[in-house]
């Protein structure tokens, strides 16, 4: 499954994240893959706005913190597994207590410990696409499960 869309800038990436946040329900897990600078944190900031967390501008890359918690009607758990070396380190964070259970979880770099990601997670790939001197982003849903199909239909239409 690869329905997706072009996002001309980080503002559009954040705006799409707002739609994801408005769609999300308790227990939702978004697994975000893409190179550094592809817009994963901007997408997460949009999700925070859509979830009505208290301070969505406070959503920054948790690369060194590994896990940030943002309070709102649904808690946003923002993970960054970039610096982790595998499943043991991810499990050591205690993520099993919240992934797919509490609030909405967003995981940047989930490929570092794919075994820890719930099977019904919505996997989203962000890529930077160069068009001459202009860098755009391409977002695609890359998992094929019922949650991803539901999300894709709801936020992309069709």
DSSP file (Angstrom, degrees, kcal/mol; ACC not computed):
  #  RESIDUE AA STRUCTURE BP1 BP2  ACC     N-H-->O    O-->H-N    N-H-->O    O-->H-N    TCO  KAPPA ALPHA  PHI   PSI    X-CA   Y-CA   Z-CA
    1    1 A X              0   0    0      0, 0.0   139,-0.0     0, 0.0   144,-0.0   0.000 360.0 360.0 360.0 122.4    0.0    0.0    0.0
    2    2 A X        +     0   0    0    140,-0.1     2,-0.2   138,-0.1   140,-0.1  -0.068 360.0 150.9-140.1  39.2    1.5    3.3   -1.0
    3    3 A X        +     0   0    0    138,-0.2   138,-2.1   137,-0.1     2,-0.3  -0.539  29.9 138.6 -66.6 139.9   -1.2    5.9   -1.4
    4    4 A X  E     -A  140   0A   0    136,-0.2     2,-0.3    -2,-0.2   136,-0.2  -0.865  38.7-127.4-160.5-167.0    0.4    9.2   -0.7
    5    5 A X  E     -A  139   0A   0    134,-2.2   134,-2.9    -2,-0.3     2,-0.4  -0.991  23.5-105.8-156.1 160.1    0.8   12.8   -1.5
    6    6 A X  E     -A  138   0A   0     -2,-0.3     2,-0.5   132,-0.2   132,-0.2  -0.747  25.5-162.0 -89.6 136.9    3.3   15.5   -2.2
    7    7 A X  E     -A  137   0A   0    130,-3.7   130,-2.8    -2,-0.4     6,-0.1  -0.968   5.5-158.0-120.9 112.3    3.9   18.1    0.5
    8    8 A X        -     0   0    0     -2,-0.5     2,-0.3   128,-0.2    -1,-0.1   0.698  69.2  -5.3 -69.9 -19.5    5.6   21.2   -0.8
    9    9 A X  S  > S-     0   0    0    127,-0.1     4,-1.7   128,-0.1     3,-0.3  -0.947  80.6 -86.8-160.3 177.3    7.1   22.4    2.5
   10   10 A X  H  > S+     0   0    0     -2,-0.3     4,-2.6     1,-0.2     5,-0.2   0.802 121.8  61.0 -67.5 -27.2    7.2   21.7    6.2
   11   11 A X  H  > S+     0   0    0      2,-0.2     4,-2.3     1,-0.2    -1,-0.2   0.909 106.3  45.9 -62.8 -41.4    4.1   23.8    6.7
   12   12 A X  H  > S+     0   0    0     -3,-0.3     4,-2.1     2,-0.2    -2,-0.2   0.851 110.8  53.9 -68.4 -34.3    2.2   21.4    4.5
   13   13 A X  H  X S+     0   0    0     -4,-1.7     4,-1.9     2,-0.2    -2,-0.2   0.926 110.6  45.8 -64.4 -44.6    3.7   18.5    6.3
   14   14 A X  H  X S+     0   0    0     -4,-2.6     4,-1.8     2,-0.2    -2,-0.2   0.903 110.1  54.4 -64.5 -41.2    2.5   19.9    9.6
   15   15 A X  H  X S+     0   0    0     -4,-2.3     4,-1.3     1,-0.2    -1,-0.2   0.881 108.1  49.4 -61.6 -38.4   -0.9   20.6    8.2
   16   16 A X  H  X S+     0   0    0     -4,-2.1     4,-1.8     1,-0.2    -1,-0.2   0.888 107.0  56.1 -67.2 -37.5   -1.2   16.9    7.1
   17   17 A X  H  X S+     0   0    0     -4,-1.9     4,-2.8     1,-0.2    -2,-0.2   0.862 100.2  59.0 -60.4 -35.9   -0.1   15.9   10.6
   18   18 A X  H  X S+     0   0    0     -4,-1.8     4,-2.4     1,-0.2    -1,-0.2   0.919 104.8  50.0 -59.3 -43.0   -3.1   17.9   12.0
   19   19 A X  H  X S+     0   0    0     -4,-1.3     4,-1.6     2,-0.2    -1,-0.2   0.893 110.3  50.3 -62.9 -39.2   -5.4   15.8   10.0
   20   20 A X  H  X S+     0   0    0     -4,-1.8     4,-2.2     2,-0.2    -2,-0.2   0.931 110.8  49.2 -63.5 -44.7   -3.7   12.6   11.3
   21   21 A X  H  < S+     0   0    0     -4,-2.8    -2,-0.2     1,-0.2    -1,-0.2   0.880 109.6  51.0 -63.2 -38.5   -4.1   13.9   14.9
   22   22 A X  H  < S+     0   0    0     -4,-2.4    -1,-0.2     1,-0.2    -2,-0.2   0.829 114.1  45.3 -67.8 -31.0   -7.7   14.7   14.4
   23   23 A X  H  < S+     0   0    0     -4,-1.6    -2,-0.2    -5,-0.2    -1,-0.2   0.830  94.0 100.0 -78.0 -34.2   -8.3   11.2   13.0
   24   24 A X     <  -     0   0    0     -4,-2.2     2,-0.3    -5,-0.1    80,-0.1  -0.096  51.5-167.2 -62.1 149.8   -6.3    9.4   15.7
   25   25 A X    >   -     0   0    0      1,-0.1     3,-2.0    78,-0.1    -1,-0.1  -0.807  41.9 -59.8-127.4 172.0   -7.9    7.6   18.7
   26   26 A X  T 3  S+     0   0    0     -2,-0.3    78,-0.2     1,-0.3    76,-0.1  -0.241 123.3  26.2 -55.0 134.4   -6.6    6.2   21.9
   27   27 A X  T 3  S+     0   0    0     76,-3.4    -1,-0.3     1,-0.3    77,-0.2   0.367  85.2 148.1  93.4  -3.2   -4.0    3.5   21.3
   28   28 A X    <   -     0   0    0     -3,-2.0    77,-3.0    75,-0.5     2,-0.4  -0.374  28.4-164.2 -67.3 140.7   -3.0    4.8   17.9
   29   29 A X  E     -b  105   0A   0     91,-0.2    93,-2.9    75,-0.2     2,-0.5  -0.989   5.7-168.1-128.8 123.3    0.6    4.2   16.9
   30   30 A X  E     -bc 106 122A   0     75,-3.0    77,-2.9    -2,-0.4     2,-0.6  -0.955   6.0-161.1-107.8 123.9    2.3    6.1   14.0
   31   31 A X  E     -bc 107 123A   0     91,-2.4    93,-2.9    -2,-0.5     2,-0.6  -0.927  11.6-161.4-106.5 113.5    5.6    4.7   12.9
   32   32 A X  E     -bc 108 124A   0     75,-3.2    77,-1.6    -2,-0.6    78,-0.5  -0.850  10.5-179.6-105.9 122.2    7.5    7.3   10.9
   33   33 A X  E     + c   0 125A   0     91,-2.9    93,-2.7    -2,-0.6     2,-0.2  -0.880  24.6 105.1-117.2 151.5   10.4    6.4    8.6
   34   34 A X        -     0   0    0     -2,-0.3    93,-0.2    91,-0.2     3,-0.1  -0.745  64.6 -68.7 154.2 160.0   12.5    8.7    6.4
   35   35 A X    >   -     0   0    0     91,-0.5     3,-1.9    -2,-0.2     5,-0.3  -0.124  67.6 -74.8 -64.9 165.6   15.9   10.3    6.2
   36   36 A X  T 3  S+     0   0    0      1,-0.3    -1,-0.2     2,-0.1     0, 0.0  -0.424 123.7  22.2 -58.2 132.8   17.1   13.0    8.6
   37   37 A X  T 3  S+     0   0    0     -3,-0.1    -1,-0.3    -2,-0.1    -2,-0.1   0.527  84.8 120.5  85.5   6.6   15.4   16.2    7.6
   38   38 A X  S <  S-     0   0    0     -3,-1.9    -2,-0.1    88,-0.1    89,-0.1   0.663  89.3 -98.1 -79.3 -15.1   12.5   14.5    5.8
   39   39 A X  S  > S+     0   0    0     -4,-0.2     4,-2.5    87,-0.1     5,-0.2   0.613  76.8 137.3 112.8  15.3    9.9   16.1    8.2
   40   40 A X  H  > S+     0   0    0     -5,-0.3     4,-2.0     1,-0.2     5,-0.1   0.910  79.9  44.1 -61.1 -43.2    9.1   13.4   10.8
   41   41 A X  H  > S+     0   0    0      2,-0.2     4,-2.5     1,-0.2    -1,-0.2   0.877 112.3  52.6 -71.5 -36.3    9.2   15.9   13.7
   42   42 A X  H  > S+     0   0    0      2,-0.2     4,-1.9     1,-0.2    -2,-0.2   0.904 109.8  49.4 -63.4 -40.3    7.1   18.5   11.7
   43   43 A X  H  X S+     0   0    0     -4,-2.5     4,-2.2     1,-0.2    -2,-0.2   0.916 111.0  50.0 -62.9 -42.3    4.6   15.8   11.0
   44   44 A X  H  X S+     0   0    0     -4,-2.0     4,-2.4     2,-0.2    -2,-0.2   0.884 106.5  54.8 -63.9 -39.5    4.5   14.9   14.7
   45   45 A X  H  X S+     0   0    0     -4,-2.5     4,-1.9     1,-0.2    -1,-0.2   0.903 108.5  49.7 -60.9 -40.1    4.1   18.6   15.6
   46   46 A X  H  X S+     0   0    0     -4,-1.9     4,-2.7     2,-0.2    -2,-0.2   0.911 107.5  53.0 -63.4 -42.5    1.0   18.6   13.4
   47   47 A X  H  X S+     0   0    0     -4,-2.2     4,-1.8     1,-0.2    -2,-0.2   0.909 107.1  53.4 -58.1 -41.2   -0.3   15.5   15.1
   48   48 A X  H  X>S+     0   0    0     -4,-2.4     5,-2.2     2,-0.2     4,-0.5   0.899 108.6  48.8 -61.0 -41.4    0.1   17.3   18.4
   49   49 A X  H ><5S+     0   0    0     -4,-1.9     3,-1.2     1,-0.2    -2,-0.2   0.935 110.8  50.6 -62.9 -45.4   -2.0   20.2   17.1
   50   50 A X  H 3<5S+     0   0    0     -4,-2.7    -1,-0.2     1,-0.3    -2,-0.2   0.800 110.9  48.9 -62.9 -29.1   -4.6   17.8   15.9
   51   51 A X  H 3<5S-     0   0    0     -4,-1.8    23,-0.5    -5,-0.2    22,-0.5   0.523 110.0-125.9 -85.8  -6.6   -4.7   16.1   19.3
   52   52 A X  T <<5 -     0   0    0     -3,-1.2    21,-0.4    -4,-0.5    -3,-0.2   0.881  40.7-179.8  62.0  41.3   -5.0   19.5   21.0
   53   53 A X    > < -     0   0    0     -5,-2.2     3,-0.6    19,-0.2    19,-0.3  -0.347  39.6-106.5 -68.0 158.8   -2.0   19.0   23.2
   54   54 A X  T 3  S+     0   0    0     17,-2.7     2,-0.2     1,-0.3    18,-0.1   0.842 105.9  13.3 -58.7 -41.6   -1.2   21.8   25.6
   55   55 A X  T >   +     0   0    0     16,-0.3     3,-1.9     1,-0.1    -1,-0.3  -0.662  62.3 172.1-138.6  79.7    1.9   23.2   23.8
   56   56 A X  G X  S+     0   0    0     -3,-0.6     3,-1.6     1,-0.3    -7,-0.1   0.778  79.6  64.9 -63.5 -24.7    2.3   21.7   20.3
   57   57 A X  G 3  S+     0   0    0      1,-0.3    -1,-0.3    -9,-0.1   -12,-0.1   0.696  90.9  67.7 -69.2 -16.3    5.2   24.1   19.6
   58   58 A X  G <  S+     0   0    0     -3,-1.9     2,-0.9   -13,-0.1    -1,-0.3   0.490  72.5 108.6 -79.2  -3.1    7.1   22.3   22.4
   59   59 A X    <   +     0   0    0     -3,-1.6     2,-0.3    -4,-0.2   -14,-0.1  -0.671  45.7 155.1 -78.4 109.1    7.2   19.2   20.1
   60   60 A X        -     0   0    0     -2,-0.9     2,-0.3   -16,-0.1     8,-0.1  -0.784  54.9 -68.8-126.6 170.8   10.8   18.9   19.1
   61   61 A X        -     0   0    0     -2,-0.3     3,-0.4     1,-0.1     4,-0.2  -0.459  38.3-155.8 -64.0 123.6   13.0   16.0   18.0
   62   62 A X     >  +     0   0    0     -2,-0.3     4,-3.9     1,-0.2    18,-0.3   0.025  49.9 130.9 -89.4  30.7   13.5   13.8   21.0
   63   63 A X  T  4 S+     0   0    0      1,-0.2    20,-0.3     2,-0.2    -1,-0.2   0.867  81.8  29.5 -52.4 -42.3   16.7   12.3   19.6
   64   64 A X  T  4 S+     0   0    0     -3,-0.4    -1,-0.2     1,-0.1    -2,-0.1   0.719 125.4  45.4 -94.0 -21.5   18.6   12.8   22.9
   65   65 A X  T  4 S-     0   0    0     -4,-0.2     2,-0.8     1,-0.1    -2,-0.2   0.738  87.3-156.9 -87.0 -25.4   15.7   12.5   25.3
   66   66 A X  S  < S+     0   0    0     -4,-3.9    14,-2.1    13,-0.0     2,-0.3  -0.074  71.8  38.6  74.9 -32.3   14.4    9.4   23.4
   67   67 A X  E     -D   79   0A   0     -2,-0.8     2,-0.4    12,-0.2    12,-0.2  -0.934  62.5-176.5-152.7 121.1   10.8    9.9   24.7
   68   68 A X  E     -D   78   0A   0     10,-2.7    10,-3.1    -2,-0.3     2,-0.5  -0.948  12.9-151.5-118.2 142.4    8.8   13.0   25.2
   69   69 A X  E     -D   77   0A   0     -2,-0.4     2,-0.5     8,-0.2     8,-0.2  -0.956   8.2-168.9-116.3 127.8    5.3   13.1   26.7
   70   70 A X  E     -D   76   0A   0      6,-2.7     6,-2.9    -2,-0.5     2,-0.2  -0.971  18.0-135.5-120.4 120.3    2.9   15.9   25.7
   71   71 A X        +     0   0    0     -2,-0.5   -17,-2.7     4,-0.2   -16,-0.3  -0.452  45.3 120.0 -77.9 144.4   -0.3   16.2   27.8
   72   72 A X  S    S-     0   0    0    -19,-0.3   -19,-0.2    -2,-0.2     3,-0.1  -0.938  82.6 -58.2-174.4-172.1   -3.7   16.8   26.1
   73   73 A X  S    S+     0   0    0    -22,-0.5     2,-0.4   -21,-0.4   -21,-0.1   0.887 138.7  26.4 -52.9 -38.3   -7.1   15.1   25.9
   74   74 A X  S    S-     0   0    0    -23,-0.5    -1,-0.2    28,-0.1     2,-0.1  -0.999 100.3-120.3-119.7 127.1   -5.1   12.2   24.5
   75   75 A X        -     0   0    0     -2,-0.4    29,-3.0    -3,-0.1     2,-0.6  -0.416  21.1-141.3 -65.0 137.4   -1.5   12.0   25.7
   76   76 A X  E     -De  70 104A   0     -6,-2.9    -6,-2.7    27,-0.2     2,-0.6  -0.919  11.8-164.6-102.6 119.2    1.1   12.2   22.9
   77   77 A X  E     -De  69 105A   0     27,-2.9    29,-2.9    -2,-0.6     2,-0.6  -0.922   7.7-166.9-101.7 116.5    4.1    9.9   23.4
   78   78 A X  E     -De  68 106A   0    -10,-3.1   -10,-2.7    -2,-0.6     2,-0.3  -0.916   7.7-175.2-112.3 113.0    6.8   11.0   21.0
   79   79 A X  E     -De  67 107A   0     27,-3.3    29,-2.7    -2,-0.6     2,-0.4  -0.795  15.9-168.8-108.2 147.3    9.7    8.5   20.6
   80   80 A X  E     + e   0 108A   0    -14,-2.1     3,-0.3   -18,-0.3    29,-0.2  -0.922   7.2 176.2-133.8 110.5   12.9    8.8   18.7
   81   81 A X    >   +     0   0    0     27,-2.7     3,-1.4    -2,-0.4    28,-0.1   0.219  46.4 112.9 -98.1  14.7   14.8    5.5   18.4
   82   82 A X  T 3  S+     0   0    0      1,-0.3    -1,-0.2    26,-0.2    27,-0.1   0.882  81.0  42.7 -55.4 -43.2   17.6    6.8   16.2
   83   83 A X  T 3  S+     0   0    0     -3,-0.3    -1,-0.3   -20,-0.3     2,-0.2   0.473  95.4  99.6 -85.9  -1.0   20.3    6.4   18.8
   84   84 A X    <   -     0   0    0     -3,-1.4     3,-0.1     1,-0.1    -3,-0.0  -0.577  61.0-151.2 -89.5 151.1   19.1    3.0   20.0
   85   85 A X        -     0   0    0     -2,-0.2     2,-0.3     1,-0.2    -1,-0.1   0.449  60.5 -45.6-103.1  -0.3   20.8   -0.2   18.8
   86   86 A X  S  > S-     0   0    0      1,-0.1     4,-1.7    -5,-0.1     3,-0.5  -0.982  76.8 -45.9 162.5-172.6   17.9   -2.6   19.0
   87   87 A X  H  > S+     0   0    0     -2,-0.3     4,-3.0     1,-0.2     5,-0.3   0.851 119.1  59.3 -57.9 -42.3   15.0   -4.2   20.7
   88   88 A X  H  > S+     0   0    0      1,-0.2     4,-1.8     2,-0.2    -1,-0.2   0.901 108.1  45.6 -57.8 -42.0   16.7   -4.6   24.2
   89   89 A X  H  > S+     0   0    0     -3,-0.5     4,-0.7     2,-0.2    -1,-0.2   0.879 113.5  49.4 -70.2 -36.8   17.3   -0.8   24.4
   90   90 A X  H ><>S+     0   0    0     -4,-1.7     3,-1.1     1,-0.2     5,-0.9   0.936 111.9  47.7 -65.8 -46.3   13.7    0.0   23.3
   91   91 A X  H ><5S+     0   0    0     -4,-3.0     3,-1.6     1,-0.3     5,-0.2   0.866 103.8  63.2 -62.2 -35.5   12.2   -2.5   25.8
   92   92 A X  H 3<5S+     0   0    0     -4,-1.8    -1,-0.3    -5,-0.3    -2,-0.2   0.730  93.4  62.7 -62.0 -22.8   14.4   -1.0   28.5
   93   93 A X  T <<5S-     0   0    0     -3,-1.1    -1,-0.3    -4,-0.7    -2,-0.2   0.712 112.3-120.0 -72.6 -20.1   12.6    2.4   28.0
   94   94 A X  T X 5 +     0   0    0     -3,-1.6     3,-1.7    -4,-0.5     4,-0.3   0.695  63.5 146.5  86.8  21.5    9.4    0.7   29.1
   95   95 A X  G >>< +     0   0    0     -5,-0.9     4,-3.0     1,-0.3     3,-1.9   0.754  57.4  75.3 -64.3 -23.7    7.6    1.5   25.9
   96   96 A X  G 34 S+     0   0    0      1,-0.3    -1,-0.3    -5,-0.2    -5,-0.1   0.723  87.8  62.9 -62.3 -18.8    5.6   -1.7   26.1
   97   97 A X  G <4 S+     0   0    0     -3,-1.7    -1,-0.3     1,-0.1    -2,-0.2   0.696 119.8  19.7 -77.6 -18.9    3.5    0.0   28.8
   98   98 A X  T X> S+     0   0    0     -3,-1.9     3,-2.6    -4,-0.3     4,-1.7   0.682  88.5 109.9-122.8 -28.1    2.2    2.6   26.4
   99   99 A X  T 3< S-     0   0    0     -4,-3.0   -70,-0.1     1,-0.3     4,-0.1  -0.341 105.1  -8.0 -60.0 117.4    2.6    1.5   22.8
  100  100 A X  T 34 S+     0   0    0    -72,-0.3    -1,-0.3    -2,-0.2     3,-0.1   0.544 135.0  66.1  76.0   6.6   -0.9    0.8   21.4
  101  101 A X  T <4 S+     0   0    0     -3,-2.6     2,-0.5     1,-0.3    -2,-0.2   0.715  90.6  45.5-121.4 -56.4   -2.4    1.3   24.9
  102  102 A X  S  < S-     0   0    0     -4,-1.7    -1,-0.3   -75,-0.1    -2,-0.2  -0.838 108.2 -49.7-106.5 127.0   -2.0    4.8   26.2
  103  103 A X  S    S-     0   0    0     -2,-0.5   -76,-3.4    -3,-0.1   -75,-0.5  -0.131  95.9 -39.3  58.2-144.3   -2.8    8.0   24.2
  104  104 A X  E     - e   0  76A   0    -29,-3.0   -27,-2.9   -78,-0.2     2,-0.4  -0.979  57.2-155.0-121.0 132.6   -1.3    8.3   20.8
  105  105 A X  E     -be  29  77A   0    -77,-3.0   -75,-3.0    -2,-0.4     2,-0.5  -0.905   8.0-170.3-112.6 135.5    2.3    7.2   20.1
  106  106 A X  E     -be  30  78A   0    -29,-2.9   -27,-3.3    -2,-0.4     2,-0.5  -0.994   7.8-165.1-121.6 126.8    4.6    8.5   17.3
  107  107 A X  E >   -be  31  79A   0    -77,-2.9   -75,-3.2    -2,-0.5     3,-0.5  -0.952   4.6-160.8-116.5 118.5    7.8    6.6   16.7
  108  108 A X  E 3  S+be  32  80A   0    -29,-2.7   -27,-2.7    -2,-0.5   -26,-0.2  -0.817  82.3  12.2 -91.3 139.1   10.6    8.2   14.7
  109  109 A X  T >  S+     0   0    0    -77,-1.6     3,-1.6    -2,-0.4    -1,-0.2   0.901  73.1 164.9  63.0  46.2   13.1    5.6   13.4
  110  110 A X  G X   +     0   0    0    -78,-0.5     3,-1.9    -3,-0.5     6,-0.2   0.717  61.9  78.9 -65.2 -19.5   11.0    2.6   14.3
  111  111 A X  G >  S+     0   0    0      1,-0.3     3,-0.6     2,-0.2    -1,-0.3   0.638  76.3  74.7 -65.4 -12.1   13.1    0.4   12.0
  112  112 A X  G <  S+     0   0    0     -3,-1.6    -1,-0.3     1,-0.2    -2,-0.2   0.748 120.6   8.4 -69.5 -23.3   15.7    0.3   14.9
  113  113 A X  G X  S+     0   0    0     -3,-1.9     3,-2.1    -4,-0.2     4,-0.5  -0.362  72.4 165.1-154.3  64.1   13.4   -2.1   16.7
  114  114 A X  G X  S+     0   0    0     -3,-0.6     3,-1.2     1,-0.3    -3,-0.1   0.778  72.8  68.4 -57.6 -28.6   10.6   -3.2   14.4
  115  115 A X  G 3  S+     0   0    0      1,-0.3    -1,-0.3    -4,-0.1     4,-0.1   0.742  96.3  55.0 -64.1 -22.2    9.7   -6.1   16.7
  116  116 A X  G <  S+     0   0    0     -3,-2.1     2,-0.4    -6,-0.2    -1,-0.3   0.622  86.6  95.6 -85.8 -13.5    8.5   -3.6   19.3
  117  117 A X  S <  S-     0   0    0     -3,-1.2     4,-0.0    -4,-0.5   -86,-0.0  -0.646  85.2-111.4 -82.2 128.3    6.1   -1.8   17.0
  118  118 A X    >   -     0   0    0     -2,-0.4     3,-1.8     1,-0.1    -1,-0.1  -0.239  22.7-121.4 -57.4 146.2    2.5   -3.1   17.2
  119  119 A X  T 3  S+     0   0    0      1,-0.3    -1,-0.1    -4,-0.1    -2,-0.1   0.743 110.9  53.7 -64.0 -23.6    1.3   -5.0   14.1
  120  120 A X  T 3  S+     0   0    0      2,-0.1    -1,-0.3    25,-0.1   -91,-0.2   0.202  80.3 131.4 -98.0  17.5   -1.5   -2.6   13.5
  121  121 A X    <   -     0   0    0     -3,-1.8     2,-0.8   -93,-0.1    27,-0.2  -0.314  63.8-118.4 -64.4 151.5    0.7    0.6   13.6
  122  122 A X  E     -c   30   0A   0    -93,-2.9   -91,-2.4    25,-0.1     2,-0.5  -0.852  30.4-155.0 -92.8 108.7    0.2    3.1   10.8
  123  123 A X  E     -c   31   0A   0     -2,-0.8    19,-2.1   -93,-0.2    20,-0.8  -0.748  13.5-175.8 -90.3 128.6    3.6    3.2    9.0
  124  124 A X  E     -cF  32 141A   0    -93,-2.9   -91,-2.9    -2,-0.5     2,-0.5  -0.987  10.9-155.8-128.3 131.9    4.3    6.4    7.1
  125  125 A X  E     -cF  33 140A   0     15,-3.2    15,-2.3    -2,-0.4     2,-0.5  -0.905   5.5-166.0-108.0 133.8    7.3    7.1    5.0
  126  126 A X  E     - F   0 139A   0    -93,-2.7   -91,-0.5    -2,-0.5     2,-0.4  -0.978  10.3-179.7-117.5 130.3    8.6   10.7    4.3
  127  127 A X  E     - F   0 138A   0     11,-2.1    11,-2.6    -2,-0.5     2,-0.5  -0.971  27.9-128.4-128.8 144.6   11.1   11.4    1.6
  128  128 A X  E     - F   0 137A   0     -2,-0.4     2,-0.5     9,-0.2     9,-0.2  -0.820  27.6-165.3 -87.5 127.2   12.7   14.5    0.4
  129  129 A X  E     - F   0 136A   0      7,-3.1     7,-2.9    -2,-0.5     2,-0.5  -0.967   9.5-143.4-118.4 121.0   12.2   14.8   -3.4
  130  130 A X  E     - F   0 135A   0     -2,-0.5     2,-0.5     5,-0.2     5,-0.2  -0.711  16.5-177.5 -88.4 130.3   14.3   17.3   -5.3
  131  131 A X  E >  S- F   0 134A   0      3,-3.3     3,-1.7    -2,-0.5     2,-0.5  -0.828  70.4 -60.1-122.6  88.4   12.8   19.1   -8.2
  132  132 A X  T 3  S-     0   0    0     -2,-0.5     0, 0.0     1,-0.3     0, 0.0  -0.627 119.7 -18.6  69.0-123.1   15.6   21.2   -9.5
  133  133 A X  T 3  S+     0   0    0     -2,-0.5     2,-0.5    -3,-0.1    -1,-0.3   0.421 121.0  95.3 -93.4   0.2   16.7   23.4   -6.6
  134  134 A X  E <   - F   0 131A   0     -3,-1.7    -3,-3.3     0, 0.0     2,-0.6  -0.806  62.3-151.7 -99.8 129.6   13.4   22.9   -4.8
  135  135 A X  E     + F   0 130A   0     -2,-0.5     2,-0.2    -5,-0.2    -5,-0.2  -0.884  20.9 173.9-100.7 117.5   13.1   20.2   -2.1
  136  136 A X  E     - F   0 129A   0     -7,-2.9    -7,-3.1    -2,-0.6     2,-0.4  -0.653  24.9-123.4-109.0 171.5    9.6   18.8   -1.6
  137  137 A X  E     -AF   7 128A   0   -130,-2.8  -130,-3.7    -9,-0.2     2,-0.5  -0.924  11.8-156.1-117.7 146.7    8.4   16.0    0.5
  138  138 A X  E     -AF   6 127A   0    -11,-2.6   -11,-2.1    -2,-0.4     2,-0.4  -0.989  10.1-163.2-121.0 123.7    6.6   12.9   -0.5
  139  139 A X  E     +AF   5 126A   0   -134,-2.9  -134,-2.2    -2,-0.5     2,-0.4  -0.895  12.4 174.8-107.8 134.8    4.5   11.1    2.1
  140  140 A X  E     -AF   4 125A   0    -15,-2.3   -15,-3.2    -2,-0.4     2,-0.6  -1.000  33.2-127.8-139.9 141.5    3.3    7.6    1.6
  141  141 A X  E     + F   0 124A   0   -138,-2.1   -17,-0.2    -2,-0.4  -138,-0.2  -0.787  29.5 180.0 -81.9 123.4    1.5    5.0    3.8
  142  142 A X        +     0   0    0    -19,-2.1     2,-0.3    -2,-0.6   -18,-0.2   0.434  49.7  79.5-113.6   0.3    3.7    1.9    3.6
  143  143 A X        -     0   0    0    -20,-0.8     2,-0.4     2,-0.1   -23,-0.0  -0.756  62.7-148.7-103.1 157.2    1.9   -0.6    5.8
  144  144 A X        +     0   0    0     -2,-0.3     2,-0.3     4,-0.1   -22,-0.1  -0.693  50.5 116.7-126.2  78.7   -1.0   -2.6    4.6
  145  145 A X  S  > S-     0   0    0     -2,-0.4     4,-2.4   -24,-0.1     5,-0.2  -0.854  77.4 -96.3-134.5 171.9   -3.2   -3.3    7.6
  146  146 A X  H  > S+     0   0    0     -2,-0.3     4,-2.4     1,-0.2     5,-0.2   0.871 121.4  51.6 -60.7 -39.8   -6.8   -2.3    8.5
  147  147 A X  H  > S+     0   0    0      2,-0.2     4,-2.7     1,-0.2    -1,-0.2   0.921 111.0  47.8 -65.3 -42.5   -5.7    0.7   10.6
  148  148 A X  H  > S+     0   0    0    -27,-0.2     4,-3.1     2,-0.2     5,-0.2   0.919 112.0  49.2 -64.9 -43.0   -3.5    2.1    7.8
  149  149 A X  H  X S+     0   0    0     -4,-2.4     4,-2.3     2,-0.2    -1,-0.2   0.914 112.9  47.9 -62.4 -41.6   -6.3    1.6    5.2
  150  150 A X  H  X S+     0   0    0     -4,-2.4     4,-2.2    -5,-0.2    -2,-0.2   0.922 114.0  46.7 -63.6 -44.6   -8.8    3.4    7.5
  151  151 A X  H  X S+     0   0    0     -4,-2.7     4,-2.9     2,-0.2     5,-0.4   0.940 111.9  50.4 -62.5 -48.8   -6.3    6.2    8.2
  152  152 A X  H  X>S+     0   0    0     -4,-3.1     4,-2.4     1,-0.2     5,-0.6   0.919 112.3  46.7 -57.4 -46.9   -5.5    6.6    4.5
  153  153 A X  H  X5S+     0   0    0     -4,-2.3     4,-1.2    -5,-0.2    -1,-0.2   0.908 115.3  47.1 -61.5 -42.1   -9.2    6.7    3.5
  154  154 A X  H  <5S+     0   0    0     -4,-2.2    -2,-0.2    -5,-0.2    -1,-0.2   0.909 122.9  30.0 -69.9 -42.8  -10.0    9.2    6.2
  155  155 A X  H  <5S+     0   0    0     -4,-2.9    -2,-0.2    -5,-0.2    -3,-0.2   0.731 131.3  33.0 -95.3 -22.1   -7.2   11.7    5.7
  156  156 A X  H  <5S-     0   0    0     -4,-2.4    -3,-0.2    -5,-0.4    -2,-0.2   0.638 104.7-128.9-102.0 -19.4   -6.6   11.3    2.0
  157  157 A X     <<       0   0    0     -4,-1.2    -3,-0.1    -5,-0.6    -2,-0.1   0.025 360.0 360.0  85.5 158.3  -10.2   10.6    0.9
  158  158 A X              0   0    0     -4,-0.1    -5,-0.2    -5,-0.1    -4,-0.1   0.458 360.0 360.0  85.0 360.0  -11.4    7.7   -1.2
